[in-house]
Amino acid sequence: MVIVTVLAAALTVTILEVPTSSGHKHGKARQPSTSSALPPPPQPVWRVAWGSAMAWGHGEASNVTVRELATVGVGGEAVRVRISNVFGNAPLVIGAASVAVDASGAAVVPGTLQPLTFSGAPGTTIPVGSYVYSDPVSMTTTDLETLAISVYVSDTDLVSVHPCCATQRDVSFFTPNGGGNLTDSVSGAGLVVASPDPRWVDAVDVLQTTGEGSIVVVGDSITDGYNATLRWTDVLQERIDRLPPSQQRAVVNEGITANALTSVVPTDSATGGGPSGLARMARDALDQSGVAEVVLFLGTNDLFFGATAQQLITGYEQAIAEVHAAGLPIIGVTLLPREASPEFPWSATQESELEQVNTWIRTSNAFDGVLDLAQAVADVYNGACQPNVMFPPYDSGDHLHPNAAGQTAMGDAVDPSVLALSPIPQVPPLVDVTPTPGCE
């Protein structure tokens, strides 16, 4: 572990290139903490407020500027940025970087742009397979504010990328190769290539003297928002942001389309599925700043690609042990109902395996809590009673991925007490439903 302590803007931070973690297993009973004693004066804490799991390397960049948009779940008094070269094929040479408040597209709000530094220098070099944090920038951010992070790469490297499908909007703007350093551009002129896929920037931390620890969700395309215009984690964040500032928490989406929990079966990881959930758990969840708990929502792809229920359960047990060893609780999520479609075949055997897995998740007590999102989107409304298939108004059309209405139903179905949250109101549903009496 390489640790460098830097003093900037009257803030002491630690830059970790290869962090480690340790701890103990949490018990099952988890409620918001209360105390009759006077609380100590609040101390600033770094907490991850946005994340984007890098999945693979795609395209070589040389002498380019990339501007990434990141919407933080909660605000803070300062920010710092984590830049990844996990899938690079050469050291990532950063010549300059900046952060600003996004205006629209590649443009930023005038007067908000500030340079990023690294151990006091305007640039840094990140080894292959590593990442690095910037120095802190004194910058007040608010809940759900979108920041624009610009990175100038002077040399040539394979780009670490998150193949994104959520929200169907562009979040990355960059120059063609040879476009030079435009990190100080306010208008965004010259950042002429737009993409929905985040590049290099994989986390944004905020410094807080209020609020509580972040919730990191490790998931697949359902969490990443495939075939939808929003994600259930965004709905949950909107609910949480209605709490008083002292109780708010960031919900950090670390979903990767086609991702599987285990590596016991081949997936399409070479074209976007990314490392297994077990392989990336430390980088995308446990090594993040200020994490309070991990939500694990993986497994349907394992079954799709041929894993057995027992192989998947073994994977869950390994994930639980790793998260508990880091001193954090882990929440399991039931696998959503699905049926065969031309795009995603599904057999009776696979359906039986899924039902076995969901029974284990619900009854084993292996997780520190369970979010039963399968029940939330099952066809158990308006007189229907088919819990093993998705409710048609929630189906994006492929019988696997929920649409915006289904994602909203999932976010509203999250029981706040499972995440040690105070009661929070739901957001308005996009489809009115009435549960079918006696159908479970």
C-alpha positions as CSV (number, residue, x, y, z in Angstrom):
1,M,0.0,0.0,0.0
2,V,1.3,3.4,-1.0
3,I,0.1,6.2,1.2
4,V,0.9,9.9,0.6
5,T,-0.6,12.5,3.0
6,V,-1.3,15.9,1.4
7,L,-2.4,19.1,3.0
8,A,-4.5,21.2,0.6
9,A,-7.2,23.8,1.3
10,A,-6.7,23.1,5.0
11,L,-7.7,19.5,4.5
12,T,-5.6,16.4,5.2
13,V,-6.3,13.6,2.8
14,T,-4.8,10.2,2.1
15,I,-4.2,9.1,-1.5
16,L,-4.4,5.3,-1.8
17,E,-3.3,3.5,-4.9
18,V,-3.6,0.0,-3.6
19,P,-5.9,0.1,-0.5
20,T,-6.6,-2.8,1.8
21,S,-9.3,-3.3,4.3
22,S,-10.1,-5.4,7.4
23,G,-12.7,-5.7,10.1
24,H,-15.4,-7.9,11.6
25,K,-18.8,-9.3,10.8
26,H,-21.8,-7.2,11.7
27,G,-24.9,-8.7,13.3
28,K,-28.4,-8.9,11.8
29,A,-30.1,-6.2,13.9
30,R,-29.4,-2.9,12.3
31,Q,-31.4,0.2,13.1
32,P,-30.5,4.0,13.0
33,S,-28.3,4.7,16.0
34,T,-29.6,6.7,19.0
35,S,-27.9,8.1,22.0
36,S,-28.8,10.2,25.0
37,A,-25.2,11.6,25.2
38,L,-24.3,14.8,23.5
39,P,-22.6,14.0,20.1
40,P,-19.0,15.0,19.7
41,P,-18.3,18.0,17.3
42,P,-18.6,16.8,13.7
43,Q,-15.4,15.9,12.0
44,P,-15.0,16.1,8.2
45,V,-15.3,12.7,6.5
46,W,-14.7,11.7,2.9
47,R,-17.5,9.7,1.4
48,V,-18.0,8.4,-2.1
49,A,-21.0,10.2,-3.7
50,W,-20.8,8.9,-7.2
51,G,-19.2,5.9,-8.9
52,S,-19.0,4.2,-12.3
53,A,-17.4,0.7,-12.3
54,M,-14.8,0.4,-15.0
55,A,-15.5,-2.9,-17.0
56,W,-12.9,-3.2,-19.7
57,G,-10.5,-1.4,-22.0
58,H,-11.8,0.0,-25.3
59,G,-10.1,2.3,-27.8
60,E,-6.7,4.0,-27.6
61,A,-6.5,7.6,-26.6
62,S,-3.5,9.9,-27.3
63,N,-3.2,13.6,-26.6
64,V,-6.9,14.0,-25.8
65,T,-9.1,15.7,-23.2
66,V,-12.1,13.8,-21.8
67,R,-14.9,15.6,-19.8
68,E,-17.0,13.3,-17.6
69,L,-20.3,14.2,-16.0
70,A,-20.9,12.8,-12.5
71,T,-24.1,13.5,-10.5
72,V,-23.3,13.3,-6.8
73,G,-26.0,11.7,-4.6
74,V,-25.3,14.0,-1.7
75,G,-23.4,17.3,-1.3
76,G,-20.4,18.3,0.7
77,E,-17.8,21.0,1.4
78,A,-15.1,19.7,-0.9
79,V,-14.5,17.1,-3.6
80,R,-11.8,14.8,-4.8
81,V,-11.8,12.5,-7.9
82,R,-10.6,9.0,-8.4
83,I,-9.1,8.2,-11.8
84,S,-8.7,4.6,-13.0
85,N,-6.2,2.9,-15.2
86,V,-7.3,-0.5,-14.3
87,F,-7.7,-1.7,-17.9
88,G,-5.0,0.4,-19.5
89,N,-2.1,-1.1,-21.5
90,A,0.4,1.6,-20.5
91,P,0.9,4.0,-17.7
92,L,-1.8,6.7,-17.8
93,V,0.0,10.1,-18.1
94,I,-2.3,12.8,-16.9
95,G,-1.0,16.2,-17.9
96,A,-3.9,18.3,-16.4
97,A,-7.3,17.9,-14.9
98,S,-10.1,20.1,-13.6
99,V,-13.5,20.0,-12.0
100,A,-16.5,22.3,-12.5
101,V,-20.3,22.4,-12.2
102,D,-21.9,21.2,-15.4
103,A,-24.0,23.6,-17.4
104,S,-25.3,21.7,-20.4
105,G,-23.5,19.1,-22.5
106,A,-19.8,19.8,-22.5
107,A,-20.2,23.3,-21.2
108,V,-19.6,24.3,-17.5
109,V,-21.0,27.0,-15.3
110,P,-18.6,30.1,-15.6
111,G,-16.7,30.8,-12.5
112,T,-16.9,27.2,-11.1
113,L,-14.0,25.6,-13.0
114,Q,-11.0,24.7,-10.8
115,P,-7.8,22.8,-11.5
116,L,-7.2,19.4,-10.0
117,T,-3.8,18.5,-8.6
118,F,-2.1,15.3,-7.5
119,S,0.2,15.6,-4.5
120,G,0.4,19.3,-5.4
121,A,1.4,18.7,-9.0
122,P,-0.8,19.5,-12.1
123,G,-0.5,15.9,-13.3
124,T,0.4,12.4,-12.4
125,T,1.1,9.0,-13.9
126,I,-1.1,6.0,-12.9
127,P,0.4,2.6,-13.4
128,V,-1.5,-0.1,-15.2
129,G,-4.1,-1.8,-13.0
130,S,-4.2,1.1,-10.5
131,Y,-6.1,4.3,-9.7
132,V,-5.3,7.5,-7.9
133,Y,-7.2,10.2,-6.0
134,S,-6.8,13.8,-6.8
135,D,-6.0,16.4,-4.1
136,P,-9.1,17.9,-2.5
137,V,-10.7,20.9,-4.0
138,S,-12.7,23.3,-1.8
139,M,-16.0,23.3,-3.6
140,T,-19.5,23.2,-2.1
141,T,-21.7,20.7,-3.8
142,T,-25.4,20.0,-3.3
143,D,-27.6,16.9,-3.5
144,L,-27.9,15.6,-7.1
145,E,-25.6,18.3,-8.5
146,T,-23.8,17.3,-11.7
147,L,-20.1,17.9,-11.8
148,A,-17.9,18.0,-15.0
149,I,-14.5,16.4,-14.5
150,S,-11.9,17.0,-17.3
151,V,-8.8,14.9,-17.8
152,Y,-6.0,15.6,-20.3
153,V,-4.0,12.5,-21.3
154,S,-0.8,13.4,-23.1
155,D,0.5,10.0,-23.9
156,T,-1.2,6.9,-25.5
157,D,-3.2,4.4,-23.5
158,L,-6.0,1.9,-23.8
159,V,-9.1,3.6,-22.2
160,S,-10.6,2.1,-19.1
161,V,-14.4,2.4,-19.8
162,H,-17.8,1.7,-18.3
163,P,-20.1,0.5,-21.2
164,C,-23.1,2.3,-20.0
165,C,-26.8,1.9,-20.9
166,A,-28.5,3.8,-18.1
167,T,-30.5,7.0,-18.7
168,Q,-29.7,6.9,-22.5
169,R,-27.9,10.2,-22.3
170,D,-24.4,11.4,-23.1
171,V,-22.2,11.7,-20.0
172,S,-18.7,11.8,-21.7
173,F,-17.4,14.4,-24.1
174,F,-13.9,14.3,-25.6
175,T,-11.7,15.5,-28.3
176,P,-10.4,13.3,-31.2
177,N,-6.9,12.0,-30.7
178,G,-4.5,14.9,-31.0
179,G,-7.1,17.4,-29.6
180,G,-4.8,18.6,-26.9
181,N,-5.5,20.0,-23.4
182,L,-8.9,21.6,-23.1
183,T,-9.4,21.0,-19.4
184,D,-9.8,24.8,-18.8
185,S,-12.5,25.2,-21.5
186,V,-15.7,26.7,-20.1
187,S,-17.7,26.4,-23.3
188,G,-16.6,22.9,-24.1
189,A,-15.8,23.8,-27.6
190,G,-13.5,21.2,-29.1
191,L,-15.0,18.4,-27.0
192,V,-16.9,17.3,-30.1
193,V,-17.3,13.6,-29.5
194,A,-20.2,12.5,-27.2
195,S,-20.8,9.2,-25.6
196,P,-23.0,7.5,-22.9
197,D,-19.9,5.6,-21.6
198,P,-17.9,7.1,-18.7
199,R,-14.1,6.9,-19.1
200,W,-11.3,6.9,-16.6
201,V,-13.2,8.8,-13.8
202,D,-14.6,6.0,-11.6
203,A,-15.5,7.8,-8.3
204,V,-16.2,11.2,-6.9
205,D,-15.9,11.8,-3.1
206,V,-17.4,14.6,-1.1
207,L,-16.2,15.9,2.2
208,Q,-19.0,16.0,4.8
209,T,-19.4,17.1,8.4
210,T,-23.0,15.8,8.4
211,G,-24.7,12.9,6.8
212,E,-24.0,9.2,7.1
213,G,-22.0,6.5,5.3
214,S,-22.5,5.6,1.6
215,I,-24.5,2.7,0.3
216,V,-22.7,0.9,-2.6
217,V,-24.7,-1.3,-4.9
218,V,-22.8,-4.0,-6.9
219,G,-25.0,-5.2,-9.7
220,D,-25.6,-6.0,-13.3
221,S,-27.6,-4.5,-16.2
222,I,-30.8,-4.3,-14.1
223,T,-29.0,-2.0,-11.7
224,D,-27.2,-0.2,-14.6
225,G,-30.6,0.6,-16.1
226,Y,-30.6,-1.4,-19.3
227,N,-33.7,-0.7,-21.5
228,A,-34.8,2.0,-19.0
229,T,-34.5,5.8,-18.7
230,L,-33.7,5.7,-15.0
231,R,-32.4,3.3,-12.4
232,W,-33.9,2.0,-9.2
233,T,-30.8,3.4,-7.3
234,D,-31.7,6.9,-8.5
235,V,-35.2,6.5,-7.2
236,L,-33.8,5.4,-3.9
237,Q,-31.4,8.3,-3.8
238,E,-34.3,10.7,-4.5
239,R,-36.2,9.2,-1.5
240,I,-33.1,9.4,0.8
241,D,-32.5,13.1,-0.2
242,R,-35.8,14.0,1.4
243,L,-34.4,13.1,4.8
244,P,-32.7,15.8,7.0
245,P,-29.1,16.4,5.9
246,S,-27.8,14.7,9.0
247,Q,-29.4,11.4,7.9
248,Q,-28.7,11.5,4.2
249,R,-26.6,8.9,2.4
250,A,-25.2,8.5,-1.1
251,V,-26.4,5.6,-3.1
252,V,-23.5,4.6,-5.4
253,N,-24.4,2.6,-8.5
254,E,-21.7,0.1,-9.4
255,G,-23.7,-1.9,-11.9
256,I,-22.1,-3.4,-15.0
257,T,-24.2,-4.7,-17.9
258,A,-23.7,-8.5,-18.4
259,N,-21.9,-8.8,-15.1
260,A,-21.9,-12.1,-13.1
261,L,-21.1,-12.7,-9.5
262,T,-18.8,-15.7,-10.1
263,S,-16.3,-16.8,-12.8
264,V,-17.4,-20.4,-12.8
265,V,-19.0,-19.9,-16.3
266,P,-17.8,-17.8,-19.2
267,T,-19.7,-14.6,-19.8
268,D,-19.2,-11.9,-22.5
269,S,-16.8,-10.0,-20.2
270,A,-14.5,-9.4,-23.1
271,T,-17.1,-7.2,-24.7
272,G,-18.4,-5.4,-21.6
273,G,-19.5,-7.8,-18.9
274,G,-16.4,-6.9,-16.8
275,P,-14.6,-8.8,-14.1
276,S,-16.9,-11.0,-11.9
277,G,-18.5,-9.3,-8.9
278,L,-16.2,-11.3,-6.6
279,A,-13.1,-10.1,-8.5
280,R,-14.2,-6.4,-8.4
281,M,-15.7,-6.3,-4.9
282,A,-12.7,-4.6,-3.3
283,R,-12.1,-2.0,-6.0
284,D,-15.7,-1.0,-6.6
285,A,-17.1,-1.3,-3.1
286,L,-14.8,-2.0,-0.2
287,D,-12.0,0.3,-1.2
288,Q,-14.3,3.3,-1.7
289,S,-14.3,6.1,0.8
290,G,-16.8,6.2,3.7
291,V,-18.8,3.1,2.7
292,A,-21.3,2.0,5.4
293,E,-22.8,-1.1,3.6
294,V,-22.8,-3.0,0.4
295,V,-25.9,-4.1,-1.5
296,L,-25.3,-7.2,-3.7
297,F,-27.7,-7.6,-6.7
298,L,-26.0,-10.2,-8.9
299,G,-26.7,-13.7,-10.0
300,T,-29.2,-13.9,-12.8
301,N,-26.4,-13.8,-15.4
302,D,-24.6,-16.6,-13.6
303,L,-27.6,-18.8,-14.1
304,F,-28.1,-17.5,-17.7
305,F,-24.6,-18.6,-18.6
306,G,-25.0,-22.0,-17.0
307,A,-24.0,-21.8,-13.3
308,T,-26.0,-24.0,-10.9
309,A,-27.9,-22.7,-7.9
310,Q,-25.3,-24.2,-5.6
311,Q,-22.4,-22.6,-7.5
312,L,-24.1,-19.2,-7.2
313,I,-24.9,-19.7,-3.5
314,T,-21.2,-20.5,-2.9
315,G,-20.4,-17.3,-4.6
316,Y,-22.7,-15.4,-2.3
317,E,-21.1,-17.0,0.7
318,Q,-17.7,-15.8,-0.6
319,A,-18.9,-12.3,-1.1
320,I,-20.5,-12.2,2.4
321,A,-17.3,-13.4,3.9
322,E,-15.2,-10.7,2.1
323,V,-17.5,-7.9,3.0
324,H,-17.7,-9.0,6.6
325,A,-14.0,-9.2,6.8
326,A,-13.9,-5.6,5.8
327,G,-16.1,-4.8,8.8
328,L,-19.2,-3.9,6.7
329,P,-22.7,-5.4,6.5
330,I,-23.9,-6.8,3.2
331,I,-27.5,-6.7,1.9
332,G,-28.8,-9.3,-0.6
333,V,-31.3,-8.7,-3.3
334,T,-33.6,-11.4,-4.7
335,L,-33.3,-12.1,-8.4
336,L,-36.1,-10.7,-10.6
337,P,-38.6,-12.9,-12.3
338,R,-37.9,-13.6,-15.9
339,E,-39.1,-15.7,-18.9
340,A,-37.7,-16.6,-22.3
341,S,-37.4,-14.1,-25.0
342,P,-35.6,-14.1,-28.4
343,E,-32.8,-12.0,-27.0
344,F,-32.5,-13.9,-23.7
345,P,-33.5,-17.6,-23.8
346,W,-34.5,-19.1,-20.4
347,S,-35.3,-22.8,-19.7
348,A,-37.4,-24.5,-17.1
349,T,-34.2,-25.8,-15.5
350,Q,-32.8,-22.3,-15.1
351,E,-36.1,-21.1,-13.7
352,S,-35.9,-23.9,-11.1
353,E,-32.3,-22.8,-10.2
354,L,-33.5,-19.2,-9.8
355,E,-36.3,-20.2,-7.5
356,Q,-33.8,-22.2,-5.3
357,V,-31.5,-19.2,-5.2
358,N,-34.2,-16.8,-4.1
359,T,-35.4,-19.2,-1.4
360,W,-31.9,-19.3,-0.1
361,I,-31.6,-15.5,-0.1
362,R,-34.9,-15.1,1.7
363,T,-34.5,-17.8,4.3
364,S,-30.8,-18.6,4.9
365,N,-30.1,-15.5,7.1
366,A,-26.7,-15.4,5.5
367,F,-27.0,-11.7,4.5
368,D,-27.4,-9.0,7.0
369,G,-30.7,-8.0,5.4
370,V,-32.7,-8.7,2.2
371,L,-34.4,-6.4,-0.3
372,D,-37.1,-8.5,-2.0
373,L,-37.2,-6.6,-5.3
374,A,-38.4,-9.7,-7.1
375,Q,-41.7,-9.4,-5.4
376,A,-42.0,-5.7,-6.3
377,V,-41.9,-6.3,-10.1
378,A,-43.6,-9.8,-10.3
379,D,-46.9,-10.2,-12.1
380,V,-49.0,-10.0,-8.8
381,Y,-51.1,-7.0,-9.5
382,N,-54.5,-6.0,-10.8
383,G,-55.9,-9.5,-10.4
384,A,-53.0,-11.4,-11.9
385,C,-51.0,-14.0,-9.9
386,Q,-47.9,-15.2,-11.7
387,P,-45.0,-14.5,-9.3
388,N,-42.4,-16.1,-11.6
389,V,-42.8,-13.6,-14.5
390,M,-42.6,-9.9,-14.6
391,F,-45.6,-7.6,-14.4
392,P,-46.2,-6.6,-18.1
393,P,-46.4,-2.8,-17.5
394,Y,-43.0,-3.1,-15.8
395,D,-41.4,-5.1,-18.6
396,S,-39.1,-3.3,-21.0
397,G,-40.0,-5.9,-23.6
398,D,-37.3,-8.5,-23.2
399,H,-38.9,-10.2,-20.1
400,L,-35.8,-9.6,-18.0
401,H,-35.1,-5.8,-17.6
402,P,-37.6,-3.5,-16.0
403,N,-38.6,-0.3,-17.8
404,A,-38.8,3.1,-16.0
405,A,-42.0,2.1,-14.3
406,G,-40.5,-1.1,-13.0
407,Q,-37.3,0.6,-11.9
408,T,-39.5,3.1,-10.0
409,A,-41.4,0.3,-8.4
410,M,-38.1,-1.3,-7.3
411,G,-36.8,1.9,-5.8
412,D,-40.0,2.5,-3.9
413,A,-40.0,-1.1,-2.7
414,V,-36.8,-0.7,-0.8
415,D,-37.5,-1.0,2.9
416,P,-35.5,1.8,4.5
417,S,-35.1,-0.1,7.8
418,V,-33.0,-2.8,6.0
419,L,-30.5,-0.1,5.2
420,A,-30.6,1.4,8.7
421,L,-32.5,4.4,7.3
422,S,-35.4,6.4,8.9
423,P,-38.8,6.1,7.2
424,I,-38.8,7.9,3.9
425,P,-41.7,8.6,1.5
426,Q,-42.0,6.9,-1.8
427,V,-41.8,8.7,-5.1
428,P,-45.0,8.8,-7.3
429,P,-45.4,5.5,-9.2
430,L,-45.4,5.7,-13.0
431,V,-48.1,2.9,-13.2
432,D,-51.0,2.6,-10.8
433,V,-51.3,-1.0,-9.4
434,T,-53.4,-2.9,-6.9
435,P,-51.8,-6.0,-5.3
436,T,-53.8,-9.1,-6.0
437,P,-55.2,-10.4,-2.7
438,G,-53.6,-13.6,-1.5
439,C,-51.0,-13.7,-4.2
440,E,-47.4,-14.1,-3.0
